[in-house]
Amino acid sequence: METVIDAHDVTKIYNEKKIPVHAVNGVHLHIGRGEFIALVGPSGSGKTTLLNIIGGLDYPTNGQVIINGTNITAMSSSELINFRLHNIGFVFQSYNLIPVLTARENIEFIMLLQHTGKKQRHERVLNLLREVGLEDKINSRPGELSGGQQQRVAVARALASKPQFVLADEPTANLDSKSAANLLEIMAKLNREEGMTFVFSTHDQRVIDKARRVITLVDGKITSDEKR
């Protein structure tokens, strides 16, 4: 299996000069193309911090993260912004949609930043909304959508840039059971049919049950790594 993400001895220390907190502590992690991974552990175990480091949203104190042969921890902030734009899709617990934009415009926004042509943008938006079952909500703003619908728009937005992989931080935390099940099935289908790599930070047993690899973090360290 081709390696997409290679994390070597990743450590993140907060409050280093006073009372140091080791949020992530010497993590080694290899993630292959097409994996469907749940990153689990108690609150404060370092799941979100590790996800943010892997996704280039934060720098480690020590160690490095290599994505498709590129050491992202050696990049400047502006280089990282450009790298994330073209390589990584993000799905957040709080959706992070732009309230004044429609579903179409929220999904299209990343493609505008990538300077994708108008015709390609419109075709991809329609295909993605169809994929997540929201083609009839193309002109709806986030405030007119349910939580589950907003999260499905967020998934479509994450996929709009054709990323190498998708990182999802507690994506089902604010959803009811039916919405969570629908969202998980959409992501599992994309994983099966398109080989899209997904890494979830989660407490949700429904996500854990769908995962084909479960990595457990405790006190910033990997304590188990189980493939199914």
N, CA and C of each residue as an Amber inpcrd file, in Angstrom:
protein
   684
   0.8470000  -1.2010000   0.0000000   0.0000000   0.0000000   0.0000000
   0.8830000   1.2520000   0.0000000   0.5710000   2.1630000  -0.9000000
   1.3470000   3.4000000  -0.9940000   1.1120000   4.2730000   0.2400000
   2.2070000   4.7770000   0.8260000   2.0990000   5.6330000   2.0060000
   1.7480000   7.0540000   1.5870000   0.7100000   7.6130000   2.2220000
   0.3040000   8.9940000   1.9610000   0.8800000   9.9180000   3.0340000
   0.7800000   9.4750000   4.2940000   1.2440000  10.2920000   5.4350000
   2.2670000   9.4990000   6.2300000   3.3830000  10.1320000   6.5220000
   4.4440000   9.5090000   7.3060000   4.8280000  10.4700000   8.4270000
   4.4490000  10.1530000   9.6610000   4.7890000  10.9960000  10.8080000
   5.9170000  10.3360000  11.5960000   6.9960000  11.0880000  11.8250000
   8.1730000  10.5490000  12.5080000   8.3970000  11.2740000  13.8340000
   8.2680000  10.5480000  14.9480000   8.6130000  11.0670000  16.2740000
   7.9830000  12.4470000  16.5440000   6.6920000  12.5640000  16.2250000
   6.0030000  13.8490000  16.3610000   5.6770000  14.1350000  17.8230000
   6.1120000  15.3060000  18.2710000   5.8660000  15.7530000  19.6440000
   5.3280000  17.1770000  19.6030000   4.3250000  17.4470000  20.4280000
   3.8160000  18.8080000  20.5650000   3.7370000  19.1530000  22.0420000
   4.4810000  20.1840000  22.4320000   4.5110000  20.6200000  23.8320000
   3.9380000  22.0320000  23.9080000   2.8970000  22.1940000  24.7090000
   2.3520000  23.5240000  24.9630000   2.9180000  24.0680000  26.2750000
   2.9640000  25.3970000  26.3680000   3.4220000  26.0450000  27.6130000
   4.8170000  25.5630000  27.9890000   5.6830000  25.4800000  26.9870000
   6.9870000  24.8360000  27.1530000   7.8530000  25.4810000  28.2320000
   7.7600000  26.8060000  28.3820000   8.6690000  27.5220000  29.2800000
   8.1740000  27.5770000  30.7200000   6.9130000  27.2260000  30.9540000
   6.3740000  27.2880000  32.3160000   6.0950000  25.8650000  32.8230000
   4.8390000  25.4280000  32.6780000   4.5040000  24.0470000  33.0590000
   4.1770000  23.3050000  31.7640000   5.1580000  22.5790000  31.1890000
   4.9450000  21.9830000  29.8700000   3.8520000  20.9210000  29.8570000
   3.0630000  20.9450000  28.7950000   2.0190000  19.9390000  28.5720000
   2.3450000  19.2190000  27.2630000   2.5720000  17.9040000  27.3720000
   2.8850000  17.0960000  26.1920000   1.5710000  16.6200000  25.5510000
   1.0580000  17.3920000  24.5970000  -0.2070000  17.0210000  23.9470000
  -0.0140000  15.8120000  23.0430000   1.1110000  15.7680000  22.3410000
   1.4940000  14.6200000  21.5160000   2.9250000  14.2780000  21.8810000
   3.1920000  12.9800000  22.0540000   4.4660000  12.5980000  22.6790000
   5.1610000  11.4700000  21.9050000   5.9780000  11.8430000  20.9200000
   6.7940000  10.8660000  20.2060000   6.0070000   9.9000000  19.3390000
   5.0740000  10.4170000  18.5540000   4.2120000   9.5620000  17.7310000
   4.8740000   9.2210000  16.3960000   4.8690000   7.9420000  16.0670000
   5.2680000   7.4510000  14.7510000   4.0080000   6.8670000  14.1030000
   3.7180000   7.3020000  12.8730000   2.4750000   6.8760000  12.2430000
   2.6280000   6.8590000  10.7280000   2.1900000   5.7630000  10.1170000
   2.2090000   5.6330000   8.6570000   0.7780000   5.3620000   8.1920000
   0.3070000   6.1670000   7.2640000  -1.0500000   6.0210000   6.7470000
  -0.9850000   5.7890000   5.2410000  -1.6360000   4.7070000   4.7900000
  -1.6030000   4.3430000   3.3810000  -2.7790000   4.8930000   2.6050000
  -2.6090000   4.9910000   1.2950000  -3.6820000   5.4630000   0.4250000
  -4.8980000   4.5400000   0.5210000  -6.0850000   5.1420000   0.6560000
  -7.3210000   4.3760000   0.6950000  -7.7070000   3.8330000   2.0590000
  -6.9720000   4.2230000   3.1120000  -7.3430000   3.7440000   4.4550000
  -8.5540000   4.5230000   4.9870000  -9.2330000   3.9170000   5.9560000
 -10.4070000   4.5070000   6.6100000 -10.1610000   4.3390000   8.1100000
  -9.6330000   5.3790000   8.7320000  -9.0200000   5.2730000  10.0600000
  -9.7750000   6.0930000  11.0950000  -9.9990000   5.4930000  12.2630000
 -10.5310000   6.2170000  13.4240000  -9.3990000   6.4140000  14.4240000
  -9.1870000   7.6660000  14.8000000  -8.2080000   8.0270000  15.8240000
  -9.0000000   8.2640000  17.1000000  -8.8220000   7.4000000  18.0900000
  -9.6770000   7.4310000  19.2770000  -8.8460000   7.6260000  20.5450000
  -9.5690000   7.9160000  21.6430000  -8.9210000   8.1020000  22.9340000
  -9.7180000   9.0710000  23.7730000  -9.4440000   9.1420000  25.0710000
 -10.1990000  10.0440000  25.9510000  -9.9370000  11.5030000  25.6150000
 -10.7890000  12.3880000  26.1150000 -10.5600000  13.8300000  25.9480000
  -9.1850000  14.1890000  26.4990000  -8.4580000  15.0200000  25.7590000
  -7.1230000  15.4160000  26.1950000  -6.0380000  14.4300000  25.8180000
  -6.3870000  13.4210000  25.0150000  -5.3880000  12.3970000  24.6510000
  -4.4780000  12.8480000  23.5170000  -4.8370000  13.9440000  22.8340000
  -3.9840000  14.4610000  21.7630000  -4.5080000  14.2060000  20.3610000
  -5.7420000  13.6940000  20.2290000  -6.2850000  13.3360000  18.9080000
  -6.3510000  14.5430000  17.9700000  -6.9930000  15.6070000  18.4370000
  -7.1620000  16.7810000  17.5760000  -5.8280000  17.4370000  17.2850000
  -4.9520000  17.5030000  18.2750000  -3.6180000  18.0860000  18.0580000
  -2.8570000  17.3150000  16.9930000  -2.8850000  15.9890000  17.0730000
  -2.1960000  15.1700000  16.0780000  -2.8120000  15.3720000  14.6950000
  -4.1400000  15.4260000  14.6320000  -4.8280000  15.6470000  13.3570000
  -4.4200000  16.9980000  12.7590000  -4.3460000  18.0210000  13.6110000
  -3.9650000  19.3550000  13.1330000  -2.5240000  19.3850000  12.6180000
  -1.6470000  18.6280000  13.2620000  -0.2470000  18.5720000  12.8170000
  -0.1390000  17.8290000  11.4880000  -0.8430000  16.7050000  11.3880000
  -0.8430000  15.9270000  10.1380000  -1.3930000  16.7710000   8.9880000
  -2.3940000  17.5970000   9.2990000  -3.0350000  18.4160000   8.2700000
  -2.3520000  19.7440000   8.0060000  -1.2410000  20.0140000   8.6950000
  -0.5210000  21.2550000   8.4690000  -1.2040000  22.4840000   9.0360000
  -2.1310000  22.2860000   9.9910000  -2.7710000  23.4190000  10.6680000
  -1.9530000  23.8700000  11.8830000  -0.9960000  23.0480000  12.3040000
  -0.1490000  23.3490000  13.4470000   1.2180000  22.7100000  13.2100000
   2.2510000  23.2970000  13.8010000   3.5990000  22.7440000  13.6920000
   3.9070000  21.8920000  14.9270000   4.6270000  20.7840000  14.7620000
   5.0670000  20.0280000  15.9410000   6.2230000  20.7500000  16.6290000
   6.4060000  20.4660000  17.9060000   7.5820000  20.9790000  18.6170000
   8.8290000  20.2490000  18.1340000   8.6830000  18.9440000  17.9420000
   9.7580000  18.1120000  17.3910000   9.1530000  17.1070000  16.4190000
  10.0160000  16.5170000  15.5980000   9.5740000  15.5030000  14.6460000
   9.1700000  16.1110000  13.3160000   8.7290000  15.2680000  12.3980000
   8.3420000  15.7590000  11.0800000   7.1890000  14.9460000  10.5070000
   6.4650000  15.5880000   9.5990000   5.3680000  14.9410000   8.8740000
   5.6740000  15.0450000   7.3850000   5.6880000  13.8870000   6.7270000
   5.9670000  13.8370000   5.2950000   4.7060000  13.3590000   4.5820000
   4.2380000  14.1460000   3.6310000   3.0460000  13.8080000   2.8570000
   3.4540000  13.6490000   1.3940000   3.2970000  12.4320000   0.8930000
   3.7020000  12.1280000  -0.4900000   5.1160000  12.6130000  -0.7960000
   6.0160000  12.3680000   0.1550000   7.4190000  12.7040000  -0.0530000
   7.7900000  14.1410000   0.2760000   6.8100000  14.9650000   0.6570000
   7.0840000  16.3670000   0.9870000   7.0500000  16.5710000   2.4950000
   8.1330000  17.1240000   3.0410000   8.2030000  17.3920000   4.4710000
   7.4610000  18.6920000   4.7730000   6.2120000  18.5800000   5.2270000
   5.4080000  19.7870000   5.4390000   5.8570000  20.5630000   6.6800000
   6.5600000  19.9110000   7.5970000   6.9980000  20.6030000   8.8160000
   8.1610000  21.5580000   8.5350000   8.7450000  21.4640000   7.3380000
   9.8230000  22.3800000   6.9580000   9.2960000  23.5710000   6.1670000
   7.9780000  23.6170000   5.9430000   7.3820000  24.6860000   5.1410000
   7.0970000  25.9320000   5.9700000   7.0930000  27.0800000   5.2870000
   6.6460000  28.3200000   5.9240000   5.1210000  28.3000000   6.0070000
   4.5570000  29.2470000   6.7460000   3.0930000  29.3140000   6.8810000
   2.4160000  29.5080000   5.5320000   2.9650000  30.3710000   4.6800000
   2.3490000  30.6220000   3.3730000   2.4710000  29.4010000   2.4680000
   3.5820000  28.6860000   2.5420000   3.7370000  27.4560000   1.7670000
   2.7320000  26.3960000   2.2260000   2.5170000  26.3330000   3.5470000
   1.5590000  25.3680000   4.0870000   0.1400000  25.6610000   3.6230000
  -0.2270000  26.9400000   3.5880000  -1.5680000  27.3190000   3.1280000
  -1.7820000  26.8070000   1.7050000  -0.8170000  27.0090000   0.8530000
  -0.9180000  26.5660000  -0.5330000  -0.9450000  25.0450000  -0.6280000
  -0.1310000  24.3800000   0.1960000  -0.0920000  22.9150000   0.1850000
  -1.4250000  22.3330000   0.6340000  -1.9940000  22.8780000   1.7180000
  -3.2950000  22.3980000   2.2070000  -4.3680000  22.5770000   1.1430000
  -4.3330000  23.7130000   0.4750000  -5.3470000  24.0290000  -0.5350000
  -5.4170000  22.9620000  -1.6180000  -4.2690000  22.4110000  -1.9920000
  -4.2140000  21.4800000  -3.1140000  -4.1290000  20.0050000  -2.7080000
  -3.9750000  19.7350000  -1.4120000  -3.7180000  18.3430000  -1.0230000
  -4.5950000  17.7700000   0.0730000  -5.2080000  18.6260000   0.9210000
  -5.8730000  18.1290000   2.1230000  -7.3010000  18.6750000   2.2150000
  -8.2510000  17.7840000   2.4920000  -9.6240000  18.1990000   2.7470000
  -9.9100000  18.1140000   4.2340000 -10.6400000  19.0910000   4.7580000
 -10.9500000  19.1310000   6.1920000 -12.4570000  19.1280000   6.4190000
 -12.8960000  18.3460000   7.4090000 -14.2850000  18.3710000   7.8710000
 -14.2370000  18.6150000   9.3730000 -14.8940000  19.6880000   9.8280000
 -14.8240000  20.0760000  11.2390000 -16.1400000  19.7840000  11.9550000
 -16.0420000  19.6260000  13.2650000 -17.2270000  19.3680000  14.0960000
 -18.2490000  20.4920000  13.9580000 -17.7660000  21.7320000  13.8290000
 -18.6690000  22.8920000  13.7920000 -18.9990000  23.3360000  12.3640000
 -18.7340000  22.4650000  11.3860000 -19.0630000  22.6730000   9.9620000
 -18.1940000  23.7420000   9.2860000 -18.0580000  24.9300000   9.9350000
 -17.2230000  26.0170000   9.3940000 -17.6510000  26.4710000   7.9960000
 -18.9440000  26.4420000   7.7300000 -19.4430000  26.9860000   6.4680000
 -19.5560000  28.5090000   6.5740000 -19.4840000  29.1810000   5.4280000
 -19.5980000  30.6400000   5.4080000 -21.0880000  30.9900000   5.3360000
 -21.6460000  31.6410000   6.3840000 -23.1050000  31.7960000   6.5180000
 -23.7760000  32.5270000   5.3640000 -23.0770000  33.4910000   4.7470000
 -23.7230000  34.3140000   3.7170000 -23.6740000  33.6530000   2.3390000
 -22.9690000  32.5340000   2.2190000 -22.8520000  31.8460000   0.9290000
 -23.8100000  30.6700000   0.8520000 -24.2820000  30.3710000  -0.3520000
 -25.1360000  29.2080000  -0.5690000 -24.2990000  27.9320000  -0.5100000
 -24.9870000  26.7950000  -0.5340000 -24.2750000  25.5120000  -0.5540000
 -23.3180000  25.4630000  -1.7490000 -23.8160000  25.8650000  -2.9160000
 -22.9670000  25.8750000  -4.1070000 -21.7470000  26.7600000  -3.9060000
 -21.9540000  27.9550000  -3.3730000 -20.8490000  28.9120000  -3.2140000
 -19.8430000  28.4460000  -2.1650000 -20.3330000  27.8000000  -1.0920000
 -19.4160000  27.2640000  -0.0760000 -18.5040000  26.1920000  -0.6730000
 -19.0740000  25.3130000  -1.4790000 -18.2950000  24.2330000  -2.0920000
 -17.3430000  24.7950000  -3.1460000 -17.8330000  25.7870000  -3.8760000
 -17.0800000  26.3720000  -4.9820000 -15.8870000  27.2050000  -4.5090000
 -15.9550000  27.6860000  -3.2850000 -14.9890000  28.6620000  -2.7850000
 -13.5400000  28.1670000  -2.9250000 -13.2820000  26.9220000  -2.5400000
 -11.9220000  26.3810000  -2.6160000 -11.4600000  26.2920000  -4.0700000
 -12.3820000  25.9260000  -4.9600000 -12.0130000  25.8430000  -6.3880000
 -11.7140000  27.2180000  -6.9720000 -12.3670000  28.2500000  -6.4570000
 -12.0330000  29.6200000  -6.8680000 -10.6030000  29.9570000  -6.4580000
 -10.2320000  29.5670000  -5.2300000  -8.8620000  29.8100000  -4.7580000
  -7.8430000  29.0440000  -5.5920000  -8.2700000  27.9050000  -6.1440000
  -7.3900000  27.1050000  -6.9950000  -7.3880000  27.5740000  -8.4520000
  -8.1910000  28.6140000  -8.7410000  -8.3030000  29.1670000 -10.1010000
  -8.8510000  28.1480000 -11.1010000  -9.7860000  27.3270000 -10.6140000
 -10.4580000  26.3660000 -11.4910000 -11.4590000  27.1100000 -12.3770000
 -11.5640000  26.7050000 -13.6410000 -12.4730000  27.3640000 -14.5810000
 -13.9270000  27.2460000 -14.1640000 -14.7550000  28.2110000 -14.6180000
 -16.1530000  28.3000000 -14.2040000 -16.9400000  27.0330000 -14.5500000
 -16.7830000  26.5370000 -15.7740000 -17.5360000  25.3540000 -16.1930000
 -17.1820000  24.1470000 -15.3360000 -15.8720000  23.9470000 -15.0930000
 -15.4130000  22.8290000 -14.2500000 -15.9560000  22.9480000 -12.8370000
 -15.9510000  24.1850000 -12.3070000 -16.4670000  24.4140000 -10.9490000
 -17.9260000  24.0000000 -10.8510000 -18.7240000  24.4720000 -11.7890000
 -20.1640000  24.2020000 -11.7350000 -20.4560000  22.7100000 -11.8800000
 -19.7380000  22.0460000 -12.7690000 -19.9420000  20.6080000 -12.9600000
 -19.5660000  19.8400000 -11.7000000 -18.4340000  20.2250000 -11.0830000
 -17.9770000  19.5020000  -9.8880000 -18.9200000  19.7380000  -8.7120000
 -19.3930000  20.9660000  -8.5560000 -20.3480000  21.2630000  -7.4760000
 -21.5980000  20.4060000  -7.6220000 -22.1490000  20.3420000  -8.8250000
 -23.3600000  19.5430000  -9.0540000 -23.1120000  18.0690000  -8.7640000
 -21.9750000  17.5630000  -9.2090000 -21.6310000  16.1520000  -8.9590000
 -21.4860000  15.8730000  -7.4730000 -20.8290000  16.7950000  -6.7490000
 -20.6100000  16.5940000  -5.3090000 -21.9230000  16.6780000  -4.5360000
 -22.7720000  17.6380000  -4.8810000 -24.0640000  17.7510000  -4.1950000
 -24.9340000  16.5300000  -4.4730000 -24.8360000  16.0010000  -5.6800000
 -25.5520000  14.7670000  -6.0080000 -25.0120000  13.6190000  -5.1610000
 -23.6890000  13.5680000  -5.0140000 -23.0270000  12.5020000  -4.2580000
 -23.4930000  12.4940000  -2.7980000 -23.6780000  13.6910000  -2.2230000
 -24.0890000  13.7640000  -0.8160000 -25.6100000  13.9280000  -0.6550000
 -26.3410000  13.8140000  -1.7740000 -27.8080000  13.8260000  -1.7090000
 -28.4220000  15.1740000  -1.4370000 -27.7820000  16.2580000  -1.9010000
 -28.2910000  17.6020000  -1.6170000 -28.4160000  18.4620000  -2.8700000
 -28.6160000  17.8230000  -4.0380000 -28.7000000  18.6210000  -5.2650000
 -29.8600000  19.6080000  -5.2370000 -30.8910000  19.3100000  -4.4320000
 -32.0390000  20.2220000  -4.3430000 -31.7810000  21.3830000  -3.3770000
 -30.6290000  21.4020000  -2.7180000 -30.3060000  22.4700000  -1.7470000
 -29.1920000  23.3750000  -2.2670000 -28.9610000  23.3550000  -3.5710000
 -27.8240000  24.0550000  -4.1580000 -27.8040000  25.5480000  -3.8220000
 -28.9870000  26.1700000  -3.7120000 -29.0510000  27.6170000  -3.4530000
 -29.4220000  27.9550000  -2.0100000 -29.3910000  26.9470000  -1.1380000
 -29.7280000  27.1840000   0.2790000 -28.4850000  27.6370000   1.0470000
 -28.7160000  28.5810000   1.9680000 -27.6200000  29.0270000   2.8380000
 -27.5810000  28.1340000   4.0830000 -26.4320000  28.1040000   4.8020000
 -26.3080000  27.2200000   5.9650000 -27.4480000  27.3340000   6.9700000
 -27.9440000  28.5640000   7.1940000 -29.0280000  28.7620000   8.1600000
 -30.3380000  28.1180000   7.7550000 -30.4510000  27.7470000   6.4870000
 -31.6680000  27.1040000   5.9740000 -31.5350000  25.5840000   5.9290000
 -30.3920000  25.0700000   6.4020000 -30.1220000  23.6320000   6.3540000
 -30.0590000  23.0550000   7.7670000 -30.4190000  21.7750000   7.9000000
 -30.2670000  21.0900000   9.1860000 -28.7830000  20.8450000   9.4570000
 -28.4710000  20.4220000  10.6850000 -27.0770000  20.1180000  11.0270000
 -26.4880000  19.0480000  10.1240000 -27.2650000  17.9910000   9.8730000
 -26.7880000  16.9090000   9.0200000 -26.5390000  17.3810000   7.5920000
 -27.4290000  18.2580000   7.0910000 -27.2520000  18.7920000   5.7390000
 -26.0360000  19.7080000   5.6630000 -25.8290000  20.5140000   6.6980000
 -24.6490000  21.3830000   6.7190000 -23.3630000  20.5490000   6.7050000
 -23.3610000  19.4500000   7.4690000 -22.1570000  18.6320000   7.5140000
 -21.9150000  17.9360000   6.1820000 -23.0010000  17.5960000   5.4700000
 -22.8340000  16.9870000   4.1400000 -22.2760000  18.0080000   3.1450000
 -22.7050000  19.2630000   3.2700000 -22.1020000  20.3260000   2.4440000
 -20.6180000  20.4580000   2.7790000 -20.2960000  20.3560000   4.0740000
 -18.8960000  20.4580000   4.5060000 -18.0520000  19.3170000   3.9210000
 -18.6340000  18.1170000   3.8330000 -17.9260000  16.9890000   3.2220000
 -17.7140000  17.2570000   1.7310000 -18.7600000  17.7430000   1.0550000
 -18.6330000  18.0740000  -0.3740000 -17.5550000  19.1370000  -0.5780000
 -17.5250000  20.1290000   0.3060000 -16.4920000  21.1740000   0.2070000
 -15.0970000  20.5820000   0.3940000 -14.9620000  19.6550000   1.3420000
 -13.6630000  19.0260000   1.5910000 -13.1670000  18.2640000   0.3730000
 -14.1100000  17.7170000  -0.4070000 -13.7440000  16.9250000  -1.5790000
 -13.5780000  17.7650000  -2.8450000 -14.0050000  19.0290000  -2.7950000
 -14.0230000  19.8680000  -3.9950000 -12.6340000  20.0480000  -4.6010000
 -11.6150000  20.1000000  -3.7490000 -10.2530000  20.3470000  -4.2320000
  -9.5580000  19.0870000  -4.7350000 -10.2820000  17.9520000  -4.7320000
  -9.7020000  16.6450000  -5.0980000  -8.4500000  16.3600000  -4.2480000
  -8.6250000  16.3280000  -2.9250000  -7.4730000  16.2110000  -2.0320000
  -6.8630000  14.8160000  -2.0300000  -5.6270000  14.7360000  -1.5260000
  -4.9600000  13.4470000  -1.3410000  -5.6790000  12.6380000  -0.2610000
  -6.1750000  13.3310000   0.7660000  -6.8840000  12.6630000   1.8560000
  -7.7650000  13.6720000   2.5810000  -8.6870000  13.1460000   3.4030000
  -9.6110000  13.9910000   4.1670000  -9.4010000  13.7290000   5.6590000
  -9.2600000  14.8090000   6.4170000  -9.1610000  14.7400000   7.8810000
 -10.4710000  15.2550000   8.4650000 -11.0830000  14.4710000   9.3310000
 -12.3870000  14.8320000   9.8970000 -12.2970000  14.8240000  11.4210000
 -12.5000000  15.9900000  12.0330000 -12.3840000  16.1300000  13.4900000
 -13.7760000  16.0820000  14.1140000 -14.1110000  14.9480000  14.7230000
 -15.4140000  14.7360000  15.3730000 -16.5750000  15.1380000  14.4440000
 -16.6210000  14.6130000  13.2190000 -17.6100000  15.1010000  12.2440000
 -19.0560000  14.7590000  12.5790000 -19.2870000  13.7590000  13.4390000
 -20.6670000  13.3610000  13.7730000 -21.1140000  13.8630000  15.1390000
 -20.2640000  14.6280000  15.8230000 -20.5300000  14.9830000  17.2270000
 -21.8260000  15.7700000  17.4050000 -22.1830000  16.6150000  16.4380000
 -23.3760000  17.4570000  16.5860000 -24.5860000  16.9320000  15.8150000
 -24.5200000  15.6680000  15.3770000 -25.5800000  15.1210000  14.5260000
 -26.4310000  14.0930000  15.2570000 -27.7130000  14.0230000  14.8650000
 -28.5650000  12.9610000  15.3980000 -28.1750000  11.6340000  14.7420000
 -28.7330000  10.5500000  15.2380000 -28.3200000   9.2080000  14.8030000
 -28.4980000   9.0040000  13.3000000 -29.6460000   9.4370000  12.7680000
 -29.9240000   9.2290000  11.3430000 -28.9570000  10.0370000  10.4800000
 -28.7440000  11.3100000  10.8400000 -27.8300000  12.1610000  10.0720000
 -26.4050000  11.6190000  10.1280000 -25.9920000  11.1620000  11.3130000
 -24.6460000  10.6090000  11.4630000 -24.4720000   9.3670000  10.6040000
 -25.4870000   8.4920000  10.6060000 -25.4130000   7.2630000   9.8070000
 -25.3420000   7.5890000   8.3130000 -26.1420000   8.5700000   7.8550000
 -26.1160000   8.9860000   6.4470000 -24.7500000   9.5360000   6.0530000
 -24.1990000  10.3900000   6.9170000 -22.9000000  10.9950000   6.6340000
 -21.8000000   9.9340000   6.5590000 -21.8180000   9.0060000   7.5020000
 -20.8060000   7.9420000   7.5200000 -20.9000000   7.0650000   6.2830000
 -22.1240000   6.7720000   5.8570000 -22.2990000   5.9420000   4.6600000
 -21.7690000   6.6520000   3.4230000 -21.9830000   7.9650000   3.3400000
 -21.4500000   8.7420000   2.2130000 -19.9220000   8.6540000   2.1830000
 -19.2890000   8.8420000   3.3410000 -17.8210000   8.8240000   3.3840000
 -17.2760000   7.4200000   3.1470000 -17.9570000   6.3990000   3.6750000
 -17.5330000   5.0140000   3.4490000 -17.6510000   4.6530000   1.9690000
 -18.6980000   5.1630000   1.2970000 -18.8980000   4.9120000  -0.1360000
 -17.7800000   5.5690000  -0.9490000 -17.4400000   6.8040000  -0.6080000
 -16.3490000   7.4970000  -1.2970000 -15.0240000   6.7660000  -1.0920000
 -14.8530000   6.2330000   0.0920000 -13.6440000   5.4680000   0.3860000
 -13.5860000   4.1890000  -0.4500000 -14.7170000   3.4690000  -0.5010000
 -14.7670000   2.2090000  -1.2490000 -14.6290000   2.4190000  -2.7500000
 -15.3930000   3.3770000  -3.2720000 -15.5230000   3.4980000  -4.7230000
 -14.4540000   4.3840000  -5.3590000 -13.9480000   5.3730000  -4.6040000
 -12.9570000   6.2880000  -5.1820000 -11.5850000   6.1500000  -4.5290000
 -11.4850000   5.2830000  -3.5130000 -10.1970000   5.0950000  -2.8550000
  -9.7520000   6.2910000  -2.0350000 -10.7090000   7.1610000  -1.6460000
 -10.3720000   8.3440000  -0.8560000  -9.9300000   7.9330000   0.5520000
  -8.8360000   8.5070000   1.0170000  -8.3040000   8.2230000   2.3520000
  -8.9910000   9.1210000   3.3810000  -9.5050000   8.5190000   4.4590000
 -10.1530000   9.2820000   5.5250000  -9.4820000   8.9830000   6.8640000
  -9.2240000  10.0370000   7.6420000  -8.7350000   9.8890000   9.0120000
  -9.6600000  10.6980000   9.9180000 -10.3130000  10.0170000  10.8640000
 -11.2680000  10.6500000  11.7770000 -10.6690000  10.7490000  13.1780000
 -10.8600000  11.8910000  13.8140000 -10.7020000  11.9840000  15.2570000
 -12.1010000  11.8500000  15.8340000 -12.3180000  10.8860000  16.7370000
 -13.7070000  10.6350000  17.1400000 -13.8370000   9.9630000  18.5000000
 -14.9950000  10.2250000  19.1400000 -15.4410000   9.4580000  20.3060000
 -16.6120000   8.5590000  19.9210000 -17.1040000   8.7260000  18.7090000
 -18.3750000   8.1340000  18.2930000 -18.2010000   6.6610000  17.9140000
 -18.9130000   5.7920000  18.6290000 -18.7900000   4.3570000  18.3780000
 -19.2350000   3.9920000  16.9620000 -20.1710000   4.7740000  16.4130000
 -20.6320000   4.5010000  15.0460000 -19.5010000   4.6840000  14.0360000
 -18.6710000   5.6960000  14.2540000 -17.5160000   5.9200000  13.3810000
 -16.4910000   4.8070000  13.5850000 -16.2590000   4.4530000  14.8490000
 -15.2800000   3.4140000  15.1730000 -15.6780000   2.0850000  14.5450000
 -16.9780000   1.7800000  14.5680000 -17.4670000   0.5230000  13.9910000
 -17.2560000   0.4580000  12.4780000 -17.2850000   1.6230000  11.8070000
 -17.0980000   1.6630000  10.3460000 -15.6210000   1.6030000   9.9470000
 -14.7500000   2.0100000  10.8680000 -13.3310000   2.1230000  10.5390000
 -12.6990000   0.7600000  10.2720000 -11.7170000   0.7660000   9.3750000
 -10.9710000  -0.4640000   9.1010000  -9.6250000  -0.4780000   9.8160000
  -9.3420000   0.6200000  10.4870000  -8.1370000   0.6890000  11.3360000
  -8.4530000   1.6430000  12.4730000  -8.1760000   1.2130000  13.7000000
  -8.4580000   2.0350000  14.8820000  -7.1570000   2.2680000  15.6400000
  -6.7860000   3.5420000  15.7540000  -5.5620000   3.9310000  16.4570000
  -5.9610000   4.6230000  17.7520000  -5.4620000   4.1060000  18.8670000
  -5.8160000   4.6560000  20.1790000  -4.6690000   5.5010000  20.7260000
  -5.0210000   6.7240000  21.1540000  -4.0620000   7.6290000  21.7850000
  -4.4180000   7.7970000  23.2590000  -3.4160000   7.7140000  24.1060000
  -3.5830000   8.0040000  25.5330000  -2.3880000   8.8460000  25.9590000
  -2.6690000  10.0050000  26.5790000  -1.5960000  10.9120000  27.0240000
  -0.5970000  11.2150000  25.9100000  -1.1390000  11.4090000  24.6970000
  -0.2950000  11.8170000  23.5860000   0.5110000  10.7250000  22.9290000
   0.3080000   9.4760000  23.3730000   1.0570000   8.3550000  22.8000000
   0.1080000   7.3240000  22.1990000   0.5480000   6.6770000  21.1150000
  -0.2440000   5.5820000  20.5400000  -0.0940000   4.3470000  21.4160000
  -1.2260000   3.8790000  21.9330000  -1.1770000   2.6930000  22.8040000
  -1.6440000   1.4320000  22.0810000  -2.3870000   1.6110000  20.9780000
  -2.7520000   0.4450000  20.1540000  -3.0380000   0.8960000  18.7460000
  -2.8300000   0.0030000  17.7880000  -3.0490000   0.2710000  16.3780000
  -3.5860000  -1.0130000  15.7570000  -4.9130000  -1.0530000  15.6270000
  -5.5890000  -2.3090000  15.2400000  -6.1810000  -2.2080000  13.8410000
  -5.7500000  -3.0970000  12.9510000  -6.3230000  -3.1830000  11.6060000
  -7.4120000  -4.2430000  11.6160000  -8.4950000  -3.9840000  10.8590000
  -9.6370000  -4.8920000  10.8520000  -9.8280000  -5.5110000   9.4840000
